[in-house]
Amino acid sequence: MKKLFVSAGLAAIGAAGVHADEYAPDVSAMDASRIWSVSGTLRGFYDSNYTTSQQPQYSWGFEVSPTISIIVPLQQTELGLRYTYGLYWYQARERQGANPIDQTHSLNLWIDHAFSERWEAKVQDSFNIAQDPSLALTGQFPYRAEGNNINNIGMISVHTEWSALFSTDLSYQNNYTHYENSNLGAFLNQLDNSGFLNLNYQYLPDLSFLVGYQIALNHYTADAVTANVPAGTYVSDNSDNYQNSLYVGGKYNANRNLDASVQLGVTYVDYYNLPSFSTQTDTQWAPYAQLALTYTYLPGSYAQVGFTESVGTSDTPNPSSVNNSITLSQETSVLYGTINHQITPYLTASVIGRWQYGIYQGGASDGEGQPWYSLGLNLSYKINMYLSADAGYNYDYVANTTALPGYRRSVTYLGITATY
């Protein structure tokens, strides 16, 4: 379960910040001994730029984060629920007379059922409310956004073994994003629906190939003005689009310690709802890629590197008065890596790095790129079966562009976690 969780978590980091302490097994030793567990984390931290702005504002603070997990393993079914509440207090905001508290909520639900040896289905849902980009899975917006910003991802998937050599994976995903700030919500609030189909061929016991297809329908829900240009006015759903992706790939399990997977293909995007005055191209082709390599070099120690290439949501409309266009999307490349090393049976160190490069498509910054670098370092010490302590450092750098300002931010923390 540990390796699967790490792979899934890293595959998603193109849309979120990187923190070394976020990556941990989904089922702890305490979970394995009973169907429920509770834990609580108390941390002190120093944030050099909690506003994620060009004029940094620093603050000391503390975090209180309780979690409750319920995992029910049945003969052919696993039921799971995990809820985490986060309270973050910033001393600088209290000194300024502002609300010093941020609150986050994260709820994960899943049902995994094996109907037979050849047919397995999963239902999963992940619900998040957050303000800080490093704590939220809210697309590719790397800036702090005030308010209760919501992201919900639901998925249904079915794996079928048709024979010893052929299998299929069929899934549906719904992604809902809502920003409380109406200015941001005008061009970021979305309701996306995606369908996936993979045809798998088991060429050798340790080598398989696949052909896949994905269709995504992306609808912008705010019903608000996003940009004004000399020729007219853009509204939210003018950015509606559908995407078709076709790819080929494979998986290779060289041995018990080394896993590799690759998917390469193309994506066709159609912006079918642009206003009549728009002169920008309403279709585009873009590369599609997902690559990952995981190496477990010692018990409890592993390294992983990966790369993704996709078409994502733009974090600004950035209209152009020259050709009456707006930024419709970003072609986003993400390179990531992590090392988790068990120094002793009680002490574990992890390093996570990530580089993201988004190229604006359309608008005044058409063709301009914006890099985003992240680094996370963490040390975790197991005091006993109930208590652990950790210390860490996270760094983010978002480069300045003509569309949006950049910033630098570092967070240092020290804390203790109790689990029962």
C-alpha positions as CSV (number, residue, x, y, z in Angstrom):
1,M,0.0,0.0,0.0
2,K,2.8,2.4,0.7
3,K,4.3,2.3,-2.8
4,L,0.9,2.7,-4.4
5,F,0.1,5.7,-2.3
6,V,3.3,7.5,-3.0
7,S,2.9,6.9,-6.7
8,A,-0.6,8.3,-6.7
9,G,0.4,11.3,-4.6
10,L,3.3,12.3,-6.7
11,A,1.3,11.9,-9.9
12,A,-1.0,14.7,-8.6
13,I,1.6,17.2,-7.6
14,G,1.5,19.1,-10.9
15,A,-1.5,20.8,-9.4
16,A,-0.3,21.4,-5.9
17,G,2.6,22.5,-3.8
18,V,5.2,20.0,-2.4
19,H,5.7,19.3,1.3
20,A,8.0,16.6,2.4
21,D,5.8,15.7,5.4
22,E,2.7,15.1,3.2
23,Y,3.9,11.8,1.9
24,A,3.3,8.8,4.2
25,P,1.7,5.4,4.0
26,D,-2.1,5.5,3.7
27,V,-2.5,2.8,6.3
28,S,-0.3,3.1,9.4
29,A,0.6,0.3,11.9
30,M,-2.1,1.7,14.2
31,D,-4.7,1.4,11.4
32,A,-3.7,-2.2,10.8
33,S,-4.5,-3.3,14.4
34,R,-8.0,-1.9,14.5
35,I,-10.7,-0.5,12.1
36,W,-10.3,3.0,13.5
37,S,-7.5,5.3,14.6
38,V,-7.1,8.9,15.7
39,S,-4.1,11.2,15.6
40,G,-3.3,14.8,16.4
41,T,-0.4,17.0,15.2
42,L,0.8,20.1,17.0
43,R,3.5,22.2,15.2
44,G,5.1,25.6,15.4
45,F,6.2,27.2,12.2
46,Y,7.9,30.3,10.7
47,D,6.4,31.4,7.3
48,S,8.5,33.9,5.4
49,N,5.7,34.9,3.0
50,Y,2.3,33.7,4.1
51,T,0.6,36.1,1.6
52,T,2.5,34.6,-1.4
53,S,3.2,38.1,-2.7
54,Q,6.1,40.1,-4.1
55,Q,6.2,42.1,-0.9
56,P,6.7,39.3,1.7
57,Q,4.9,39.4,5.0
58,Y,6.4,36.9,7.5
59,S,4.8,35.4,10.6
60,W,5.3,32.9,13.4
61,G,2.5,30.6,14.1
62,F,1.3,27.2,15.1
63,E,-0.8,24.4,13.5
64,V,-3.2,22.0,15.2
65,S,-4.3,19.1,13.0
66,P,-6.4,16.2,14.2
67,T,-7.2,13.2,12.0
68,I,-9.7,10.3,12.3
69,S,-9.5,7.2,10.1
70,I,-11.9,4.3,9.8
71,I,-10.9,1.4,7.5
72,V,-13.1,-1.7,7.4
73,P,-11.6,-4.7,5.6
74,L,-14.2,-7.3,4.7
75,Q,-13.8,-10.5,2.7
76,Q,-14.1,-8.9,-0.7
77,T,-14.5,-5.2,0.2
78,E,-12.6,-2.4,1.9
79,L,-14.4,0.6,3.2
80,G,-12.5,3.7,4.2
81,L,-13.0,7.2,5.6
82,R,-10.4,9.7,6.6
83,Y,-11.0,13.2,7.8
84,T,-8.4,15.8,8.7
85,Y,-9.0,19.3,10.2
86,G,-6.3,21.9,10.1
87,L,-6.1,25.1,12.2
88,Y,-3.3,27.5,11.4
89,W,-2.7,30.6,13.6
90,Y,-0.6,33.5,12.3
91,Q,0.9,35.9,14.9
92,A,1.4,38.7,12.4
93,R,-2.2,38.8,11.3
94,E,-3.4,39.0,14.9
95,R,-0.9,41.9,15.5
96,Q,-2.4,43.7,12.5
97,G,-6.0,43.3,13.8
98,A,-6.9,40.8,11.1
99,N,-8.4,37.3,11.5
100,P,-5.3,35.2,12.5
101,I,-6.8,31.8,11.8
102,D,-6.9,29.7,8.6
103,Q,-8.9,26.5,8.6
104,T,-8.7,23.5,6.3
105,H,-10.9,20.4,5.9
106,S,-9.9,17.3,4.0
107,L,-12.3,14.3,3.7
108,N,-11.5,11.1,1.8
109,L,-13.9,8.2,1.2
110,W,-13.4,5.0,-0.7
111,I,-15.0,1.6,-1.4
112,D,-13.0,-1.1,-3.1
113,H,-14.9,-4.3,-4.0
114,A,-13.8,-7.4,-5.8
115,F,-16.8,-9.0,-7.4
116,S,-14.7,-11.9,-8.6
117,E,-11.0,-12.7,-9.2
118,R,-11.3,-10.9,-12.6
119,W,-13.6,-8.0,-11.8
120,E,-12.8,-5.2,-9.3
121,A,-14.5,-1.8,-8.8
122,K,-13.5,1.3,-6.8
123,V,-15.4,4.4,-5.8
124,Q,-13.4,7.3,-4.3
125,D,-14.0,10.8,-3.3
126,S,-11.6,13.6,-2.1
127,F,-13.1,16.8,-0.7
128,N,-10.9,19.8,0.3
129,I,-11.4,23.3,1.7
130,A,-8.3,25.5,1.9
131,Q,-6.9,29.0,1.3
132,D,-3.2,28.2,1.0
133,P,-2.0,26.7,-2.3
134,S,0.3,24.2,-0.6
135,L,-2.7,22.7,1.3
136,A,-5.2,22.6,-1.5
137,L,-5.7,20.5,-4.7
138,T,-7.3,23.4,-6.6
139,G,-5.7,23.2,-10.0
140,Q,-2.7,25.2,-11.1
141,F,-3.2,28.4,-9.1
142,P,-0.1,28.8,-6.9
143,Y,-1.2,31.8,-5.0
144,R,-3.0,32.3,-1.7
145,A,-6.7,32.9,-2.1
146,E,-8.8,34.2,0.7
147,G,-12.0,32.5,1.6
148,N,-13.3,28.9,1.7
149,N,-12.1,27.5,-1.6
150,I,-13.5,24.1,-2.4
151,N,-12.2,21.3,-4.6
152,N,-13.9,17.9,-4.9
153,I,-12.7,15.0,-7.0
154,G,-14.9,11.9,-7.3
155,M,-14.0,8.8,-9.3
156,I,-15.5,5.4,-10.2
157,S,-13.2,2.8,-11.8
158,V,-13.6,-0.8,-13.0
159,H,-10.8,-3.2,-13.7
160,T,-11.7,-6.3,-15.7
161,E,-9.4,-9.3,-16.5
162,W,-10.8,-10.7,-19.7
163,S,-8.1,-13.4,-20.0
164,A,-4.6,-14.1,-18.7
165,L,-3.2,-11.6,-21.3
166,F,-5.9,-9.0,-21.8
167,S,-7.6,-6.6,-19.3
168,T,-9.3,-3.2,-19.3
169,D,-9.5,-0.2,-17.0
170,L,-12.6,1.9,-17.3
171,S,-13.1,5.0,-15.2
172,Y,-15.1,8.2,-14.8
173,Q,-13.9,11.3,-12.8
174,N,-15.7,14.4,-11.7
175,N,-13.7,17.5,-10.6
176,Y,-15.5,20.5,-9.0
177,T,-13.6,23.6,-8.1
178,H,-15.1,26.7,-6.5
179,Y,-13.2,29.9,-5.3
180,E,-15.1,32.1,-2.8
181,N,-13.5,35.2,-4.3
182,S,-15.7,36.2,-7.2
183,N,-12.9,37.7,-9.2
184,L,-10.9,34.5,-9.1
185,G,-14.0,32.3,-9.5
186,A,-14.9,34.1,-12.7
187,F,-12.2,32.3,-14.6
188,L,-11.2,29.4,-12.3
189,N,-14.5,27.9,-11.1
190,Q,-15.0,24.7,-13.0
191,L,-17.0,21.5,-13.3
192,D,-15.1,18.9,-15.2
193,N,-16.1,15.4,-16.3
194,S,-13.6,12.9,-17.7
195,G,-13.8,9.3,-19.0
196,F,-10.8,7.0,-19.4
197,L,-10.4,3.6,-21.1
198,N,-7.2,1.6,-21.1
199,L,-6.7,-1.6,-23.0
200,N,-3.9,-3.7,-21.4
201,Y,-1.8,-6.5,-22.8
202,Q,0.3,-8.6,-20.4
203,Y,3.3,-9.4,-22.7
204,L,5.5,-11.0,-20.0
205,P,4.9,-11.5,-16.3
206,D,6.9,-8.4,-15.5
207,L,6.1,-6.4,-18.7
208,S,2.7,-5.0,-20.0
209,F,1.6,-2.6,-22.7
210,L,-1.5,-0.4,-23.0
211,V,-3.4,1.8,-25.4
212,G,-5.6,4.4,-23.8
213,Y,-8.2,7.1,-24.6
214,Q,-9.4,9.9,-22.5
215,I,-12.2,12.5,-23.1
216,A,-12.6,15.5,-20.8
217,L,-15.5,18.0,-20.8
218,N,-14.5,21.2,-18.9
219,H,-17.2,23.7,-18.0
220,Y,-16.6,27.1,-16.4
221,T,-19.5,27.7,-14.0
222,A,-19.2,31.3,-12.6
223,D,-21.4,33.0,-15.3
224,A,-19.4,36.2,-14.8
225,V,-17.4,38.6,-16.9
226,T,-13.8,37.4,-17.2
227,A,-12.3,40.0,-19.5
228,N,-13.1,43.1,-21.6
229,V,-11.4,43.7,-24.9
230,P,-12.0,46.4,-27.6
231,A,-14.2,44.0,-29.6
232,G,-16.4,42.9,-26.8
233,T,-16.7,41.0,-23.4
234,Y,-15.6,37.5,-22.5
235,V,-17.7,35.6,-19.9
236,S,-16.8,32.4,-17.9
237,D,-18.2,29.8,-20.2
238,N,-16.4,31.2,-23.3
239,S,-13.5,29.1,-22.1
240,D,-15.5,25.8,-22.1
241,N,-13.7,23.1,-24.0
242,Y,-13.4,19.4,-24.5
243,Q,-10.2,17.4,-24.8
244,N,-9.5,14.1,-26.5
245,S,-6.2,12.3,-25.5
246,L,-4.9,9.2,-27.2
247,Y,-1.8,7.5,-25.8
248,V,0.3,4.3,-25.6
249,G,2.4,3.1,-22.8
250,G,3.7,0.3,-20.7
251,K,4.7,-0.9,-17.2
252,Y,7.8,-2.8,-16.3
253,N,8.5,-4.5,-13.0
254,A,12.2,-5.3,-13.3
255,N,12.3,-6.9,-9.9
256,R,10.7,-6.5,-6.5
257,N,12.6,-3.2,-6.1
258,L,12.2,-1.4,-9.4
259,D,9.0,-0.3,-11.2
260,A,8.7,1.8,-14.3
261,S,5.7,3.2,-16.2
262,V,5.2,5.4,-19.2
263,Q,2.4,6.9,-21.2
264,L,3.0,9.0,-24.3
265,G,0.5,10.6,-26.7
266,V,-1.3,13.7,-27.9
267,T,-4.2,15.8,-26.8
268,Y,-6.7,17.6,-29.0
269,V,-8.4,20.6,-27.4
270,D,-11.5,22.4,-28.9
271,Y,-12.7,25.7,-27.4
272,Y,-16.1,25.4,-28.9
273,N,-17.8,28.3,-27.1
274,L,-15.6,31.3,-28.0
275,P,-17.6,34.5,-28.8
276,S,-18.1,35.5,-32.4
277,F,-15.7,38.5,-32.2
278,S,-12.8,36.3,-31.1
279,T,-10.1,35.8,-33.7
280,Q,-7.9,33.4,-31.8
281,T,-7.6,29.8,-32.8
282,D,-10.3,27.6,-31.2
283,T,-8.4,24.3,-31.5
284,Q,-4.9,23.1,-30.5
285,W,-2.8,20.0,-30.4
286,A,-0.5,19.4,-27.4
287,P,1.7,16.5,-26.2
288,Y,0.6,14.2,-23.4
289,A,3.0,12.3,-21.1
290,Q,3.1,10.5,-17.8
291,L,6.4,8.8,-16.8
292,A,7.4,7.4,-13.4
293,L,10.3,5.3,-12.0
294,T,10.3,4.0,-8.5
295,Y,13.2,2.2,-6.9
296,T,13.0,0.6,-3.4
297,Y,16.7,0.3,-2.5
298,L,16.2,-0.8,1.2
299,P,13.3,-1.8,3.4
300,G,11.5,1.5,4.1
301,S,13.7,3.5,1.7
302,Y,12.8,4.4,-1.9
303,A,13.4,6.9,-4.6
304,Q,11.1,8.1,-7.3
305,V,11.3,10.4,-10.3
306,G,8.6,11.3,-12.8
307,F,7.4,13.7,-15.5
308,T,4.0,14.8,-16.7
309,E,2.9,16.9,-19.7
310,S,-0.7,18.1,-20.0
311,V,-3.0,21.0,-20.9
312,G,-4.3,22.7,-17.8
313,T,-6.4,25.7,-16.6
314,S,-4.9,29.2,-17.0
315,D,-4.5,31.1,-13.7
316,T,-5.4,34.4,-15.4
317,P,-7.3,35.5,-18.5
318,N,-4.7,38.3,-19.2
319,P,-6.6,39.8,-22.2
320,S,-4.8,41.2,-25.3
321,S,-6.1,44.5,-26.7
322,V,-4.2,43.8,-29.9
323,N,-6.0,40.7,-31.2
324,N,-8.9,40.6,-28.7
325,S,-7.7,37.2,-27.3
326,I,-7.5,35.9,-23.7
327,T,-5.4,33.2,-22.2
328,L,-7.4,30.0,-22.5
329,S,-4.9,27.4,-21.0
330,Q,-1.4,26.5,-20.0
331,E,0.7,23.7,-21.5
332,T,2.2,22.4,-18.3
333,S,5.3,20.3,-17.8
334,V,6.1,18.9,-14.4
335,L,9.3,17.1,-13.3
336,Y,9.3,15.7,-9.8
337,G,11.4,13.5,-7.6
338,T,11.5,12.2,-4.0
339,I,13.8,10.2,-1.8
340,N,12.5,8.6,1.4
341,H,15.4,7.1,3.5
342,Q,15.0,5.2,6.7
343,I,18.2,6.2,8.6
344,T,17.4,4.0,11.6
345,P,14.3,2.0,12.6
346,Y,13.2,5.2,14.4
347,L,14.5,8.0,12.1
348,T,13.3,8.7,8.6
349,A,14.4,11.5,6.2
350,S,12.6,12.6,3.0
351,V,13.4,15.0,0.2
352,I,10.9,16.1,-2.4
353,G,11.6,18.4,-5.3
354,R,9.4,19.6,-8.1
355,W,9.7,21.9,-11.2
356,Q,6.7,23.1,-13.1
357,Y,6.7,25.1,-16.3
358,G,3.5,26.5,-17.7
359,I,3.3,28.1,-21.1
360,Y,0.4,30.5,-21.6
361,Q,-1.8,29.9,-24.6
362,G,-3.5,33.1,-25.9
363,G,-3.9,36.5,-24.4
364,A,-1.2,39.2,-23.9
365,S,1.3,36.7,-22.6
366,D,0.8,34.1,-25.4
367,G,3.9,31.8,-25.5
368,E,5.4,33.1,-22.2
369,G,6.4,30.6,-19.6
370,Q,6.1,30.7,-15.8
371,P,8.4,28.4,-13.8
372,W,7.5,27.2,-10.3
373,Y,10.1,25.5,-8.1
374,S,9.4,23.6,-4.9
375,L,11.6,21.8,-2.4
376,G,10.5,19.9,0.8
377,L,12.8,18.5,3.5
378,N,11.6,16.5,6.5
379,L,13.0,14.5,9.4
380,S,10.6,12.2,11.3
381,Y,11.5,10.5,14.6
382,K,9.4,7.7,16.1
383,I,9.5,8.1,19.9
384,N,7.3,5.1,20.6
385,M,4.2,3.5,19.0
386,Y,2.0,6.4,20.0
387,L,4.3,9.5,19.6
388,S,6.5,10.8,16.8
389,A,8.3,14.1,16.2
390,D,9.2,15.8,13.0
391,A,11.0,18.9,11.7
392,G,11.1,20.3,8.2
393,Y,11.6,23.0,5.7
394,N,9.6,23.9,2.5
395,Y,10.6,26.3,-0.2
396,D,8.6,27.7,-3.1
397,Y,9.7,30.1,-5.9
398,V,7.2,31.2,-8.6
399,A,8.9,33.3,-11.3
400,N,7.5,36.8,-12.2
401,T,5.7,37.1,-15.6
402,T,3.9,39.9,-17.5
403,A,0.6,38.0,-16.6
404,L,1.2,37.5,-12.8
405,P,3.8,38.5,-10.2
406,G,6.1,35.9,-8.7
407,Y,7.2,35.3,-5.1
408,R,9.5,33.4,-2.9
409,R,8.4,31.6,0.2
410,S,9.9,29.4,2.9
411,V,8.3,27.6,5.8
412,T,10.2,26.0,8.7
413,Y,8.4,23.8,11.2
414,L,8.8,21.6,14.3
415,G,6.1,19.4,15.7
416,I,4.9,16.3,17.5
417,T,2.2,13.8,16.5
418,A,0.2,11.5,18.8
419,T,-1.6,8.4,17.3
420,Y,-4.0,5.9,18.9
